[in-house]
Amino acid sequence: MDTEEFRLPRSQRANERLHAMIPGGAHTYAKGDDQYPENLAPVISHGHGAHVWDVDGNRYIEYGSGLRSVSLGHAHPRVLEAVRRELDRGSNFVRPSIVEAEAAERFLATVPTADMVKFAKNGSDATTAAVRLARAVTGRPRVAICADHPFFSVDDWFIGTTPMSAGIPAATTELTVAFPYGDLAATEELLTRYRDEVACLILEPAGHTEPPPGYLQGLRELADRHGCVLIFDEMITGFRWSEAGAQGLYGVVPDLSTFGKALGNGFAVSALAGRRELMERGGLRHSGDRVFLLSTTHGAETHSLAAAMAVQTTYAEEGVTARLHAIGERLAAGVRDAAAGMGVGDHIVVRGRASNLVFATLDENRQPSQRYRTLFLRGLLAGGVLAPSFVVSSALDDADVDRTVEAVAQVCAVYRKALDAGDPTPWLAGRPVKPVFRRLV
């Protein structure tokens, strides 16, 4: 690994083109070049399976593919076959396609804890629709979000709580309150303090740690007792925890839940699902005030729904969730062994469920460090690994994992030198990577 010799001239030029036309140079902040070492942000040409190629011709083993959405690997044959079957049949009509009925039946068979489903194109629309519905059915204004989960929506009710709150009225942000994950007593205190004001509790049912015993069931009981709606954001946990999400794995049924990411294997599709008596408030078979739940021109575009059905079939027939866990366990063990072998096992830390691994880069004081993250990412890139996280896809094979561990071992040797020097700056060759949520550029 020679990070000094690793250059991406064509990607640099492509990034300049992107910034000239697109604010931030990408359509998702997490894909921005500020998330990568300076001048080492690859611009992708194409991908296949677990590999991607940049415009400079470099091939990488990719993790976190499609921001966790491409869990089967790029250009998966079963998904592409399903999409191709629809290509000549039209993609969008003035009335619902029969594909919408088929996709809804397939989804509700996969997630049997839900009675009804509505499809959209992105996660934010689905989570915001869930919040709107909760406010409508409870008549309450406040939203309680889990403070320990990093992202729920691009909409004002959530973004107003982040450092990037410019343009959002304070009055809107004041209606969002937060509760800590795993702490039922603190959540009950919050619900008591805002008695009869909280419309919903919204959280990822699991994250980098497993739910404490009885926690999700305790939230279910708190929501029932205080008359608020329990919403599980299953954008990430859906499929990666089980085909039916974390609710299927842990056996706790929310009132509403949202799915996306892995649902389309990169094709744009998300879902809001839940109990009939709530969901029907956005329909035509109730006597109350109508709720503008979800109404999107492209939400039922047939190609993405065909992709979603193929993804669900593939997961069920090929045991994909179990494979993700097996690959992740092999990777986590290898990275931990490599870090320990180089004397940095307390500084490069792999966390999370095996199907959804992330890594922490800690400094001399074992505190999270963007500078050490930069050093680590530079080494991985030079070693042919593109890994903002260690979230696996089922397209990875043992050889991919072994090559990744080799790249990690090489960068760990450099990491050890930086720790011994007490300063990683000589190994950064530019500014550190930056957090997504920050007030100033």
C-alpha positions in Angstrom: 0.0 0.0 0.0 1.5 3.3 -1.1 -0.9 6.1 -0.4 1.6 8.6 -1.7 1.4 7.1 -5.2 -2.4 6.7 -5.2 -3.9 9.4 -7.4 -7.4 9.9 -9.0 -6.9 12.7 -11.6 -10.0 11.8 -13.7 -12.1 11.6 -10.6 -10.8 15.0 -9.5 -11.8 16.5 -12.8 -15.2 14.8 -12.6 -15.8 16.1 -9.1 -15.1 19.7 -10.3 -17.7 19.2 -13.0 -20.2 17.9 -10.4 -19.7 20.8 -8.1 -20.1 23.3 -10.9 -23.6 22.1 -11.6 -24.9 20.2 -8.4 -24.8 21.8 -5.0 -22.4 19.8 -2.9 -21.3 17.8 -5.9 -23.6 14.9 -5.2 -27.3 14.2 -4.7 -26.9 12.8 -1.3 -24.7 14.5 1.4 -23.3 11.2 2.5 -21.9 10.7 -1.0 -20.1 14.1 -1.0 -16.4 14.4 -1.6 -16.0 16.0 1.8 -16.7 12.5 3.3 -13.5 11.3 1.7 -9.8 12.2 1.9 -8.9 15.3 -0.1 -8.5 14.5 -3.8 -9.3 10.8 -3.2 -13.1 10.8 -3.8 -13.7 8.3 -6.6 -16.3 9.0 -9.2 -17.9 5.7 -10.2 -18.1 4.5 -13.8 -19.9 1.2 -13.2 -20.4 -1.7 -10.8 -21.0 -5.4 -10.9 -21.6 -7.6 -7.9 -19.5 -6.4 -4.9 -17.1 -4.4 -7.1 -17.2 -0.9 -8.6 -14.9 0.8 -11.0 -14.0 4.5 -11.0 -13.4 6.8 -14.0 -9.7 6.4 -13.5 -10.0 2.6 -14.1 -9.5 1.5 -10.5 -11.5 -1.4 -9.2 -12.7 -1.5 -5.6 -14.4 -4.0 -3.3 -17.3 -1.9 -2.2 -19.1 -1.8 1.2 -22.2 0.1 2.1 -23.2 -0.2 -1.5 -25.8 2.4 -2.5 -25.8 3.8 1.1 -26.8 0.3 2.2 -29.5 -0.1 -0.5 -27.7 -2.5 -2.8 -27.7 -5.5 -0.5 -27.6 -8.2 -3.3 -24.8 -6.5 -5.2 -24.9 -4.4 -8.4 -26.8 -5.6 -11.5 -28.2 -8.6 -9.7 -29.5 -11.0 -12.4 -32.9 -11.8 -10.8 -33.6 -8.2 -10.2 -32.6 -7.1 -13.7 -34.7 -9.9 -15.2 -37.8 -8.7 -13.3 -37.2 -5.1 -14.4 -36.6 -6.1 -18.1 -39.9 -7.9 -18.2 -41.6 -4.6 -17.4 -39.6 -2.4 -19.7 -41.8 -2.9 -22.8 -45.0 -2.7 -20.8 -44.9 0.9 -19.8 -43.8 2.4 -16.5 -46.6 4.8 -15.4 -50.3 5.2 -16.1 -53.2 7.4 -15.4 -54.7 4.6 -13.2 -53.1 2.0 -11.0 -51.2 -0.9 -12.6 -52.0 -4.5 -11.7 -48.3 -4.6 -10.6 -49.2 -2.3 -7.7 -51.6 -5.0 -6.4 -49.1 -7.7 -6.9 -46.3 -5.7 -5.2 -48.5 -4.9 -2.2 -49.5 -8.5 -1.8 -45.9 -9.6 -2.0 -44.8 -7.0 0.6 -47.6 -7.8 3.0 -46.8 -11.5 2.8 -43.1 -10.6 3.6 -44.1 -8.2 6.4 -47.2 -9.9 7.9 -47.3 -7.6 10.9 -48.7 -4.9 8.6 -52.2 -4.8 7.2 -51.7 -2.2 4.4 -48.9 -0.6 2.5 -48.2 2.4 0.3 -45.2 2.8 -1.9 -43.1 5.9 -2.5 -39.6 6.6 -3.9 -37.6 7.7 -0.9 -37.4 7.1 2.8 -38.1 10.7 3.8 -41.5 10.7 2.2 -42.5 7.5 4.0 -41.3 8.6 7.4 -42.9 12.0 7.1 -46.2 10.4 6.0 -46.0 8.2 9.1 -45.5 11.3 11.3 -48.4 13.2 9.6 -50.7 10.2 10.0 -49.8 9.9 13.7 -50.6 13.6 14.2 -53.8 13.2 12.4 -55.1 10.2 14.3 -54.0 11.5 17.7 -54.8 15.2 17.2 -51.4 15.9 18.9 -48.6 18.2 17.6 -45.3 16.8 19.0 -43.0 14.2 17.5 -40.7 12.2 19.7 -37.6 11.0 17.9 -34.9 8.7 19.2 -31.9 10.9 19.9 -29.4 8.1 19.2 -30.3 7.4 15.6 -28.7 9.7 13.0 -31.3 10.3 10.4 -35.0 10.1 9.8 -36.0 12.5 7.1 -35.0 15.5 5.0 -38.2 17.2 6.1 -38.4 20.1 8.6 -39.6 18.1 11.6 -36.3 16.2 11.7 -33.7 18.4 9.9 -34.5 21.3 12.2 -33.0 19.2 15.1 -29.6 18.9 13.3 -26.8 21.4 12.9 -28.0 22.0 9.3 -31.2 23.7 10.4 -30.9 26.8 8.2 -34.2 27.7 6.6 -36.4 25.9 9.1 -38.6 28.0 11.5 -37.9 27.5 15.2 -41.6 27.0 15.8 -41.4 23.8 13.7 -38.3 22.5 15.4 -39.8 23.1 18.9 -42.5 20.5 18.1 -39.8 17.7 17.9 -38.5 16.3 21.2 -36.1 13.5 21.8 -35.7 10.4 23.9 -32.7 8.1 24.5 -32.5 4.6 23.0 -32.8 1.9 25.6 -34.1 4.0 28.5 -37.7 3.4 29.1 -37.8 5.5 32.3 -36.5 8.6 30.4 -39.0 8.0 27.7 -41.9 7.7 30.1 -40.7 10.9 31.8 -40.8 12.7 28.4 -44.3 11.4 27.7 -45.4 12.6 31.1 -43.8 16.0 30.8 -45.7 16.5 27.4 -48.8 14.6 28.5 -51.4 14.3 25.7 -49.0 16.3 23.3 -46.9 13.6 21.8 -48.3 12.1 18.6 -45.7 9.4 18.1 -42.5 7.7 19.1 -40.3 7.1 16.0 -37.0 5.2 16.1 -34.9 2.6 14.4 -35.8 -0.6 16.4 -32.2 -1.6 16.5 -28.9 0.0 15.6 -25.2 -0.6 16.4 -26.3 -2.5 19.6 -29.0 -5.0 20.2 -32.2 -3.7 22.0 -32.0 -4.3 25.7 -34.2 -7.2 26.8 -37.8 -6.1 27.0 -37.0 -2.6 25.6 -39.1 -2.7 22.4 -42.0 -4.4 24.2 -41.7 -1.7 26.9 -41.9 1.0 24.2 -45.0 -0.7 22.8 -46.6 -0.6 26.3 -45.6 3.0 26.8 -47.1 4.1 23.5 -50.4 2.3 24.3 -50.6 3.7 27.8 -49.9 7.3 26.7 -52.1 7.1 23.5 -49.3 7.7 21.0 -48.4 5.9 17.8 -45.3 3.7 17.7 -43.3 4.0 14.5 -40.4 1.8 13.5 -38.1 3.2 10.9 -36.9 0.0 9.2 -35.1 1.6 6.3 -31.9 -0.1 7.4 -33.1 -3.0 9.6 -35.6 -4.1 6.9 -34.3 -7.3 5.3 -30.9 -7.0 7.0 -32.3 -8.1 10.3 -34.9 -10.4 8.8 -37.1 -10.4 5.7 -39.8 -8.9 7.9 -37.4 -6.4 9.5 -36.6 -6.0 13.1 -40.3 -6.3 14.0 -40.3 -9.7 12.6 -37.1 -10.7 14.4 -37.9 -9.3 17.8 -41.7 -10.0 17.7 -42.8 -6.5 18.6 -45.5 -5.0 16.3 -45.4 -1.2 15.7 -48.5 0.8 14.6 -46.6 2.0 11.5 -43.3 1.1 9.9 -41.2 2.4 7.0 -39.0 0.4 4.7 -36.6 1.3 1.9 -32.9 0.8 1.2 -32.6 -2.9 0.5 -36.2 -3.1 -0.7 -35.3 -2.3 -4.3 -31.6 -3.3 -4.5 -30.8 0.2 -5.7 -34.0 0.9 -7.6 -36.0 3.7 -6.0 -38.7 2.4 -3.8 -39.8 2.8 -0.2 -42.8 1.8 1.7 -45.1 2.9 4.5 -46.9 0.0 6.2 -49.1 -0.4 9.2 -52.3 -1.1 10.9 -55.4 -0.9 8.8 -57.4 1.5 11.0 -54.5 4.0 10.8 -53.5 3.5 7.2 -57.2 3.7 6.0 -57.3 7.3 7.2 -55.3 8.1 4.1 -57.8 6.2 2.0 -61.5 6.4 1.0 -63.1 3.9 3.4 -63.5 5.9 6.6 -65.7 8.7 7.9 -63.1 11.0 9.5 -61.1 13.9 8.2 -59.0 12.8 5.2 -55.2 12.6 5.6 -53.0 13.5 2.7 -50.9 10.4 3.3 -48.7 9.8 0.3 -49.5 10.9 -3.2 -46.5 10.6 -5.6 -46.4 10.6 -9.3 -43.6 8.0 -9.4 -44.3 6.0 -6.2 -45.8 3.1 -8.1 -43.5 3.2 -11.2 -43.6 -0.4 -12.3 -40.0 -1.2 -12.8 -39.1 -0.4 -9.2 -42.0 -2.4 -7.9 -40.9 -5.3 -10.1 -37.4 -4.9 -8.6 -38.9 -5.0 -5.1 -40.8 -8.2 -5.7 -37.7 -9.8 -7.1 -35.6 -8.7 -4.1 -38.2 -10.2 -1.7 -38.3 -13.5 -3.6 -34.5 -13.6 -3.7 -34.2 -13.0 0.1 -36.7 -15.7 0.8 -35.5 -18.4 -1.6 -31.7 -17.9 -1.2 -31.5 -17.2 2.5 -29.9 -13.8 1.9 -30.2 -12.4 5.4 -28.3 -15.4 6.8 -25.6 -15.0 4.2 -25.2 -11.3 5.1 -24.7 -12.3 8.7 -22.2 -15.0 7.8 -20.2 -12.6 5.5 -20.3 -9.9 8.2 -19.1 -12.2 10.9 -16.1 -13.3 8.8 -15.2 -9.7 8.0 -15.6 -8.5 11.6 -13.4 -11.3 12.9 -10.7 -10.6 10.2 -10.6 -6.9 10.8 -10.5 -7.3 14.6 -7.6 -9.8 14.3 -5.7 -7.6 11.8 -6.1 -4.5 14.1 -5.1 -6.5 17.2 -2.1 -7.9 15.4 -0.8 -4.4 14.6 -1.5 -3.2 18.1 -4.4 -0.9 17.2 -7.3 -3.2 18.3 -8.4 -0.5 20.8 -8.4 2.2 18.1 -10.0 0.6 15.1 -13.3 -0.8 16.4 -15.9 -2.7 14.4 -19.4 -2.4 15.8 -23.0 -3.4 14.9 -24.9 -6.4 13.8 -23.0 -8.6 11.4 -25.2 -7.6 8.5 -24.8 -3.9 9.2 -21.2 -3.3 10.4 -19.6 0.1 10.9 -16.2 1.0 12.2 -14.9 3.7 14.6 -11.5 5.3 14.3 -10.2 6.4 17.7 -7.2 8.6 18.6 -4.5 8.3 21.2 -7.1 9.0 23.9 -9.5 6.5 22.4 -11.9 9.2 21.3 -13.6 9.3 17.8 -11.3 11.1 15.4 -12.1 12.4 11.9 -8.3 12.7 11.3 -7.7 9.1 12.0 -10.8 8.2 9.9 -9.1 10.0 7.0 -5.9 8.0 7.5 -7.9 4.8 7.6 -9.9 5.7 4.5 -6.8 6.7 2.5 -5.2 3.3 3.2 -8.3 1.4 2.3 -8.7 3.2 -1.0 -5.1 2.6 -1.9 -5.7 -1.0 -1.1 -8.7 -1.2 -3.5 -11.4 -1.0 -0.8 -14.2 1.6 -0.9 -15.7 1.4 2.5 -17.4 4.4 4.3 -18.7 1.5 6.5 -18.3 -2.3 6.5 -21.9 -2.9 5.6 -21.8 -6.1 3.5 -23.7 -7.2 0.4 -24.4 -10.8 -0.4 -22.3 -10.5 -3.6 -19.1 -10.5 -1.5 -17.2 -13.8 -1.5 -14.5 -15.1 0.8 -11.7 -13.8 -1.4 -13.2 -10.3 -1.3 -13.3 -10.4 2.5 -9.7 -11.8 2.7 -8.4 -9.0 0.4 -10.3 -6.4 2.5 -8.6 -7.8 5.7 -5.2 -7.6 4.0 -5.9 -3.9 3.1 -6.9 -3.3 6.7 -3.8 -4.9 8.1 -1.6 -2.7 5.9 -3.3 0.5 7.0 -3.2 -0.6 10.6 0.6 -0.6 10.4 0.5 3.1 9.4 -2.2 3.8 12.0 0.2 2.4 14.7 3.0 4.8 13.5 0.5 7.7 13.7 -0.5 6.8 17.2 3.1 6.4 18.3 3.8 9.9 16.8 0.7 11.3 18.5 -0.3 13.0 15.3 -1.7 11.5 12.1 -1.3 14.8 10.1 1.8 13.6 8.1 -0.2 10.7 6.7 -3.3 12.7 5.7 -2.0 14.7 2.6 -4.9 17.2 3.0 -7.8 18.2 5.1 -9.6 15.6 7.3 -13.0 14.1 6.2 -15.9 16.0 7.7 -19.2 15.0 9.4 -22.3 15.2 7.2 -24.3 17.3 9.7 -22.4 20.6 10.4 -23.5 24.2 10.4 -20.7 25.7 8.3 -19.0 24.3 5.2 
